[in-house]
Amino acid sequence: MRRRFLATFLTAAMAATLFVGCGEEAASTGGTTEGGDTAAQTTDGGETTAAAGDYHFEIIVKSYQSSYWQAAVKGIEQEAEAKGVTVNCTGPNAESDIADQVNMLNSAINNAPDGIGLAACDQDACLDSLQTALDAGIPVVCFDSGIPNAPAGSVVSTVATDNYSAGATAAENLYPALKDQIGNGQVRVGEVNQEATSESIINRGLGFIDKFAELAAADGFTVAVVGNEKYVNDTKAETVAEADADIVIEVAVPAQTTVELCATEASAIMNKSDTIGMFGSNQVAAEGILTANENLNVLGDKILAAGFDAGSVIKGAIQSGTLYGAVTQSPLAMGITTIDVLCDAAAGNSVSDVPTDGYWYNADNMDDESIAPNLYD
């Protein structure tokens, strides 16, 4: 089985402080002006680097609904304290509360901060607000999710997992475990995505579909993708009609982003007699699959399931064998990097995107020191 191993969190956190300018190494110390304001330090090449000082940043997460976002906020607040800057962290109650988040973004812009960190719930709902921030000269750093259609120049950097690749990682590890059950009649693999609006979830779900279909095709199997239209229409996989497929990948998206509604969608798929696999593309979706299993009791025996992110529920399910494995990110390190990039942007440095990877973990490696620090509760 192919596995990827995550560098230690300490390494990630140290590396996060090195992102500046066009990826060039910069001085790590700063000074102050006579008035007490931060003075940017200059490298030998003449480029300025961020220094600790009086910067204030507004940070807007997708929600406080999962421990993933709580871990990201912890990293943000930890690095803000280390840098000597102030932050105000807000977020809607649920990731489906898109209008609430847009209002929070507009309020943040009105506060005229030195920069804004934004994890957008919807990749198109914030476009007008981003133009307003650009007009006001406020740099915006997106984290966790990018905004592909953002007005040019409004988003100076995106700090995010390569979600398409991370979804593919889940498929690369789940497919071999299911392979022996394919080819003797049609089988079904379910995918639960908590929504179909944010770039991170969309790309993660598509990465799983496309890689699973690619691996199946390499073994001579045909695939159909059914269910949610966004994922059906945007997949790159070579597909056939459902009636002609060896494997049906069924994609479900709940009306709202809650564990309970994800569980309802998961139950509908897991109840089908031909279902052999499931994938939940984030913490809420994965916990929904586990909640559905409380009544069905099919995971780990009839159905193998992969999740995404961490949290005590997912970790416990992996340890017990209920969940086959999951892909982890490092929200703590992502939060730290977001503050570092915001400091550089506020200092007038050129900054660039900071991609991070997703890494597979299961009962065999989840206690490894290269994995364990990223498995938040």
Secondary structure, 3 states (H helix, E strand, C coil): CCCCCCCCHHHHHHHHCCCCCCCCCCCCCCEECCCCCEECEECCCCCEECCCCCCEEEEECCCCCCHHHHHHHHHHHHHHHHHCCEEEEECCCCCCCHHHHHHHHHHHHHCCCCEEEECCCCCCCCHHHHHHHHHCCCCEEEECCCCCCCCCCCEEEEEEECHHHHHHHHHHHHHHHHHHHCCCCCEEEEEECCCCCCHHHHHHHHHHHHHHHHHHHHCCCCEEEEECHHHHHHCCCCCCCHHHCCEEEEEECCCCCCHHHHHHHHHHHHCCCCEEEEEECCHHHHHHHHHHHHHHCCECCCEEEEEECCCHHHHHHHHHCCCCEEEECCHHHHHHHHHHHHHHHHCCCCCCCEEECCEEECCCCCCCCCCHHHCCC
